[in-house]
Amino acid sequence: MNEIGALKAAVVGTGFIGVVHVDALRRLGIEVLGVVGSSPERARAKGIGSAYESLDAMLEDDRVDVVHLTTPNNLHYPQVKQALAYLERRAGKGGASSILFLPARGVSFDAWVNETQAVA
């Protein structure tokens, strides 16, 4: 996958920043497969894309190449851990993926690196 336009993305979070990320991805020519909101109803109500039922459902979508986490800071760390665990399972099946996330806040950098290296 050499062309940026060949990537397919999903966005977690449907607040202001989530909407900004969806718009930016589309402007880059990246297809946004769907969004995950605090509830599927809220995600659908935003009208910014198809709504996944949950983060798990989004992570199970093998078409997703890039995940943008645009949720509140306190949710980044557990969501990244969940995504990395999924990617590890997917890699074990011969697949691979990319993930983009916002930096964790309130977690020491060393703890973050140690945790992500253990999974990656």
Biotite code that builds the C-alpha atoms (Angstrom):
import biotite.structure as struc

atoms = struc.array([
    struc.Atom([0.000, 0.000, 0.000], chain_id="A", res_id=1, res_name="MET", atom_name="CA", element="C"),
    struc.Atom([2.126, 2.851, -1.261], chain_id="A", res_id=2, res_name="ASN", atom_name="CA", element="C"),
    struc.Atom([-0.569, 5.354, -2.160], chain_id="A", res_id=3, res_name="GLU", atom_name="CA", element="C"),
    struc.Atom([-2.077, 7.360, 0.688], chain_id="A", res_id=4, res_name="ILE", atom_name="CA", element="C"),
    struc.Atom([-5.402, 7.297, -1.140], chain_id="A", res_id=5, res_name="GLY", atom_name="CA", element="C"),
    struc.Atom([-5.393, 3.491, -0.948], chain_id="A", res_id=6, res_name="ALA", atom_name="CA", element="C"),
    struc.Atom([-5.611, 3.622, 2.852], chain_id="A", res_id=7, res_name="LEU", atom_name="CA", element="C"),
    struc.Atom([-8.909, 3.073, 4.624], chain_id="A", res_id=8, res_name="LYS", atom_name="CA", element="C"),
    struc.Atom([-9.471, 4.701, 8.005], chain_id="A", res_id=9, res_name="ALA", atom_name="CA", element="C"),
    struc.Atom([-11.794, 4.589, 10.977], chain_id="A", res_id=10, res_name="ALA", atom_name="CA", element="C"),
    struc.Atom([-12.204, 7.323, 13.574], chain_id="A", res_id=11, res_name="VAL", atom_name="CA", element="C"),
    struc.Atom([-12.945, 6.725, 17.241], chain_id="A", res_id=12, res_name="VAL", atom_name="CA", element="C"),
    struc.Atom([-14.684, 9.721, 18.774], chain_id="A", res_id=13, res_name="GLY", atom_name="CA", element="C"),
    struc.Atom([-17.421, 11.851, 17.273], chain_id="A", res_id=14, res_name="THR", atom_name="CA", element="C"),
    struc.Atom([-16.834, 15.130, 19.064], chain_id="A", res_id=15, res_name="GLY", atom_name="CA", element="C"),
    struc.Atom([-15.350, 18.242, 17.486], chain_id="A", res_id=16, res_name="PHE", atom_name="CA", element="C"),
    struc.Atom([-11.901, 16.701, 16.915], chain_id="A", res_id=17, res_name="ILE", atom_name="CA", element="C"),
    struc.Atom([-13.399, 13.510, 15.476], chain_id="A", res_id=18, res_name="GLY", atom_name="CA", element="C"),
    struc.Atom([-15.303, 15.547, 12.903], chain_id="A", res_id=19, res_name="VAL", atom_name="CA", element="C"),
    struc.Atom([-12.113, 17.466, 12.054], chain_id="A", res_id=20, res_name="VAL", atom_name="CA", element="C"),
    struc.Atom([-10.195, 14.196, 11.526], chain_id="A", res_id=21, res_name="HIS", atom_name="CA", element="C"),
    struc.Atom([-12.923, 12.732, 9.303], chain_id="A", res_id=22, res_name="VAL", atom_name="CA", element="C"),
    struc.Atom([-12.885, 15.889, 7.185], chain_id="A", res_id=23, res_name="ASP", atom_name="CA", element="C"),
    struc.Atom([-9.072, 15.951, 6.960], chain_id="A", res_id=24, res_name="ALA", atom_name="CA", element="C"),
    struc.Atom([-8.903, 12.280, 5.968], chain_id="A", res_id=25, res_name="LEU", atom_name="CA", element="C"),
    struc.Atom([-11.466, 12.790, 3.220], chain_id="A", res_id=26, res_name="ARG", atom_name="CA", element="C"),
    struc.Atom([-9.598, 15.855, 1.937], chain_id="A", res_id=27, res_name="ARG", atom_name="CA", element="C"),
    struc.Atom([-6.504, 13.652, 1.633], chain_id="A", res_id=28, res_name="LEU", atom_name="CA", element="C"),
    struc.Atom([-8.495, 11.177, -0.431], chain_id="A", res_id=29, res_name="GLY", atom_name="CA", element="C"),
    struc.Atom([-8.587, 8.556, 2.326], chain_id="A", res_id=30, res_name="ILE", atom_name="CA", element="C"),
    struc.Atom([-11.816, 6.608, 2.613], chain_id="A", res_id=31, res_name="GLU", atom_name="CA", element="C"),
    struc.Atom([-13.337, 6.749, 6.089], chain_id="A", res_id=32, res_name="VAL", atom_name="CA", element="C"),
    struc.Atom([-15.043, 3.408, 6.620], chain_id="A", res_id=33, res_name="LEU", atom_name="CA", element="C"),
    struc.Atom([-16.821, 4.492, 9.764], chain_id="A", res_id=34, res_name="GLY", atom_name="CA", element="C"),
    struc.Atom([-16.781, 6.087, 13.174], chain_id="A", res_id=35, res_name="VAL", atom_name="CA", element="C"),
    struc.Atom([-17.177, 4.890, 16.747], chain_id="A", res_id=36, res_name="VAL", atom_name="CA", element="C"),
    struc.Atom([-19.048, 7.147, 19.130], chain_id="A", res_id=37, res_name="GLY", atom_name="CA", element="C"),
    struc.Atom([-19.951, 6.904, 22.790], chain_id="A", res_id=38, res_name="SER", atom_name="CA", element="C"),
    struc.Atom([-22.972, 5.030, 21.433], chain_id="A", res_id=39, res_name="SER", atom_name="CA", element="C"),
    struc.Atom([-23.902, 3.873, 17.912], chain_id="A", res_id=40, res_name="PRO", atom_name="CA", element="C"),
    struc.Atom([-26.922, 6.210, 18.030], chain_id="A", res_id=41, res_name="GLU", atom_name="CA", element="C"),
    struc.Atom([-24.754, 9.230, 18.774], chain_id="A", res_id=42, res_name="ARG", atom_name="CA", element="C"),
    struc.Atom([-22.322, 8.281, 16.022], chain_id="A", res_id=43, res_name="ALA", atom_name="CA", element="C"),
    struc.Atom([-25.161, 7.944, 13.516], chain_id="A", res_id=44, res_name="ARG", atom_name="CA", element="C"),
    struc.Atom([-26.699, 11.235, 14.659], chain_id="A", res_id=45, res_name="ALA", atom_name="CA", element="C"),
    struc.Atom([-23.465, 13.091, 13.792], chain_id="A", res_id=46, res_name="LYS", atom_name="CA", element="C"),
    struc.Atom([-23.890, 12.104, 10.140], chain_id="A", res_id=47, res_name="GLY", atom_name="CA", element="C"),
    struc.Atom([-20.140, 11.961, 9.493], chain_id="A", res_id=48, res_name="ILE", atom_name="CA", element="C"),
    struc.Atom([-19.999, 8.368, 8.319], chain_id="A", res_id=49, res_name="GLY", atom_name="CA", element="C"),
    struc.Atom([-21.174, 4.853, 8.948], chain_id="A", res_id=50, res_name="SER", atom_name="CA", element="C"),
    struc.Atom([-21.312, 3.982, 12.624], chain_id="A", res_id=51, res_name="ALA", atom_name="CA", element="C"),
    struc.Atom([-19.620, 0.950, 14.118], chain_id="A", res_id=52, res_name="TYR", atom_name="CA", element="C"),
    struc.Atom([-21.487, -0.627, 17.017], chain_id="A", res_id=53, res_name="GLU", atom_name="CA", element="C"),
    struc.Atom([-18.373, -0.575, 19.211], chain_id="A", res_id=54, res_name="SER", atom_name="CA", element="C"),
    struc.Atom([-14.591, -0.223, 19.247], chain_id="A", res_id=55, res_name="LEU", atom_name="CA", element="C"),
    struc.Atom([-14.362, -4.023, 19.089], chain_id="A", res_id=56, res_name="ASP", atom_name="CA", element="C"),
    struc.Atom([-16.525, -4.092, 15.968], chain_id="A", res_id=57, res_name="ALA", atom_name="CA", element="C"),
    struc.Atom([-14.309, -1.472, 14.319], chain_id="A", res_id=58, res_name="MET", atom_name="CA", element="C"),
    struc.Atom([-11.142, -3.364, 15.234], chain_id="A", res_id=59, res_name="LEU", atom_name="CA", element="C"),
    struc.Atom([-12.572, -6.555, 13.737], chain_id="A", res_id=60, res_name="GLU", atom_name="CA", element="C"),
    struc.Atom([-13.062, -4.829, 10.371], chain_id="A", res_id=61, res_name="ASP", atom_name="CA", element="C"),
    struc.Atom([-10.091, -6.128, 8.370], chain_id="A", res_id=62, res_name="ASP", atom_name="CA", element="C"),
    struc.Atom([-10.514, -3.332, 5.837], chain_id="A", res_id=63, res_name="ARG", atom_name="CA", element="C"),
    struc.Atom([-9.323, -0.715, 8.361], chain_id="A", res_id=64, res_name="VAL", atom_name="CA", element="C"),
    struc.Atom([-5.692, 0.309, 7.824], chain_id="A", res_id=65, res_name="ASP", atom_name="CA", element="C"),
    struc.Atom([-5.521, 3.389, 10.046], chain_id="A", res_id=66, res_name="VAL", atom_name="CA", element="C"),
    struc.Atom([-7.300, 4.197, 13.300], chain_id="A", res_id=67, res_name="VAL", atom_name="CA", element="C"),
    struc.Atom([-7.595, 7.762, 14.583], chain_id="A", res_id=68, res_name="HIS", atom_name="CA", element="C"),
    struc.Atom([-8.349, 8.008, 18.301], chain_id="A", res_id=69, res_name="LEU", atom_name="CA", element="C"),
    struc.Atom([-9.998, 11.358, 18.922], chain_id="A", res_id=70, res_name="THR", atom_name="CA", element="C"),
    struc.Atom([-11.562, 10.546, 22.256], chain_id="A", res_id=71, res_name="THR", atom_name="CA", element="C"),
    struc.Atom([-10.966, 12.313, 25.583], chain_id="A", res_id=72, res_name="PRO", atom_name="CA", element="C"),
    struc.Atom([-7.403, 11.973, 26.880], chain_id="A", res_id=73, res_name="ASN", atom_name="CA", element="C"),
    struc.Atom([-8.332, 9.619, 29.722], chain_id="A", res_id=74, res_name="ASN", atom_name="CA", element="C"),
    struc.Atom([-9.547, 7.050, 27.169], chain_id="A", res_id=75, res_name="LEU", atom_name="CA", element="C"),
    struc.Atom([-6.448, 7.041, 24.929], chain_id="A", res_id=76, res_name="HIS", atom_name="CA", element="C"),
    struc.Atom([-4.332, 4.616, 26.923], chain_id="A", res_id=77, res_name="TYR", atom_name="CA", element="C"),
    struc.Atom([-6.907, 1.797, 27.304], chain_id="A", res_id=78, res_name="PRO", atom_name="CA", element="C"),
    struc.Atom([-8.046, 2.233, 23.700], chain_id="A", res_id=79, res_name="GLN", atom_name="CA", element="C"),
    struc.Atom([-4.489, 2.093, 22.378], chain_id="A", res_id=80, res_name="VAL", atom_name="CA", element="C"),
    struc.Atom([-3.826, -1.036, 24.455], chain_id="A", res_id=81, res_name="LYS", atom_name="CA", element="C"),
    struc.Atom([-6.967, -2.607, 23.028], chain_id="A", res_id=82, res_name="GLN", atom_name="CA", element="C"),
    struc.Atom([-6.017, -1.655, 19.467], chain_id="A", res_id=83, res_name="ALA", atom_name="CA", element="C"),
    struc.Atom([-2.452, -2.925, 19.846], chain_id="A", res_id=84, res_name="LEU", atom_name="CA", element="C"),
    struc.Atom([-3.693, -6.250, 21.232], chain_id="A", res_id=85, res_name="ALA", atom_name="CA", element="C"),
    struc.Atom([-5.984, -6.568, 18.220], chain_id="A", res_id=86, res_name="TYR", atom_name="CA", element="C"),
    struc.Atom([-3.156, -5.692, 15.822], chain_id="A", res_id=87, res_name="LEU", atom_name="CA", element="C"),
    struc.Atom([-0.955, -8.315, 17.438], chain_id="A", res_id=88, res_name="GLU", atom_name="CA", element="C"),
    struc.Atom([-3.633, -10.963, 16.826], chain_id="A", res_id=89, res_name="ARG", atom_name="CA", element="C"),
    struc.Atom([-4.122, -9.712, 13.270], chain_id="A", res_id=90, res_name="ARG", atom_name="CA", element="C"),
    struc.Atom([-0.372, -9.815, 12.574], chain_id="A", res_id=91, res_name="ALA", atom_name="CA", element="C"),
    struc.Atom([-0.320, -13.407, 13.819], chain_id="A", res_id=92, res_name="GLY", atom_name="CA", element="C"),
    struc.Atom([-2.795, -14.218, 11.054], chain_id="A", res_id=93, res_name="LYS", atom_name="CA", element="C"),
    struc.Atom([-0.527, -12.706, 8.407], chain_id="A", res_id=94, res_name="GLY", atom_name="CA", element="C"),
    struc.Atom([-2.165, -9.277, 8.379], chain_id="A", res_id=95, res_name="GLY", atom_name="CA", element="C"),
    struc.Atom([-0.737, -5.918, 9.296], chain_id="A", res_id=96, res_name="ALA", atom_name="CA", element="C"),
    struc.Atom([-2.059, -2.473, 9.957], chain_id="A", res_id=97, res_name="SER", atom_name="CA", element="C"),
    struc.Atom([-1.120, 1.039, 10.890], chain_id="A", res_id=98, res_name="SER", atom_name="CA", element="C"),
    struc.Atom([-2.465, 2.984, 13.806], chain_id="A", res_id=99, res_name="ILE", atom_name="CA", element="C"),
    struc.Atom([-2.450, 6.692, 14.520], chain_id="A", res_id=100, res_name="LEU", atom_name="CA", element="C"),
    struc.Atom([-3.431, 7.945, 17.923], chain_id="A", res_id=101, res_name="PHE", atom_name="CA", element="C"),
    struc.Atom([-3.230, 11.031, 20.045], chain_id="A", res_id=102, res_name="LEU", atom_name="CA", element="C"),
    struc.Atom([-0.621, 11.010, 22.825], chain_id="A", res_id=103, res_name="PRO", atom_name="CA", element="C"),
    struc.Atom([-1.654, 9.637, 26.176], chain_id="A", res_id=104, res_name="ALA", atom_name="CA", element="C"),
    struc.Atom([-1.887, 12.142, 28.955], chain_id="A", res_id=105, res_name="ARG", atom_name="CA", element="C"),
    struc.Atom([-1.238, 11.348, 32.578], chain_id="A", res_id=106, res_name="GLY", atom_name="CA", element="C"),
    struc.Atom([0.842, 8.284, 31.759], chain_id="A", res_id=107, res_name="VAL", atom_name="CA", element="C"),
    struc.Atom([4.586, 8.414, 32.091], chain_id="A", res_id=108, res_name="SER", atom_name="CA", element="C"),
    struc.Atom([6.420, 8.132, 28.793], chain_id="A", res_id=109, res_name="PHE", atom_name="CA", element="C"),
    struc.Atom([8.533, 5.215, 30.049], chain_id="A", res_id=110, res_name="ASP", atom_name="CA", element="C"),
    struc.Atom([5.453, 3.263, 31.132], chain_id="A", res_id=111, res_name="ALA", atom_name="CA", element="C"),
    struc.Atom([3.845, 3.981, 27.776], chain_id="A", res_id=112, res_name="TRP", atom_name="CA", element="C"),
    struc.Atom([6.891, 2.783, 25.819], chain_id="A", res_id=113, res_name="VAL", atom_name="CA", element="C"),
    struc.Atom([7.309, -0.334, 27.960], chain_id="A", res_id=114, res_name="ASN", atom_name="CA", element="C"),
    struc.Atom([3.640, -1.255, 27.582], chain_id="A", res_id=115, res_name="GLU", atom_name="CA", element="C"),
    struc.Atom([3.504, -0.697, 23.824], chain_id="A", res_id=116, res_name="THR", atom_name="CA", element="C"),
    struc.Atom([6.789, -2.526, 23.204], chain_id="A", res_id=117, res_name="GLN", atom_name="CA", element="C"),
    struc.Atom([5.496, -5.502, 25.123], chain_id="A", res_id=118, res_name="ALA", atom_name="CA", element="C"),
    struc.Atom([2.543, -5.732, 22.735], chain_id="A", res_id=119, res_name="VAL", atom_name="CA", element="C"),
    struc.Atom([4.270, -4.688, 19.499], chain_id="A", res_id=120, res_name="ALA", atom_name="CA", element="C"),
])
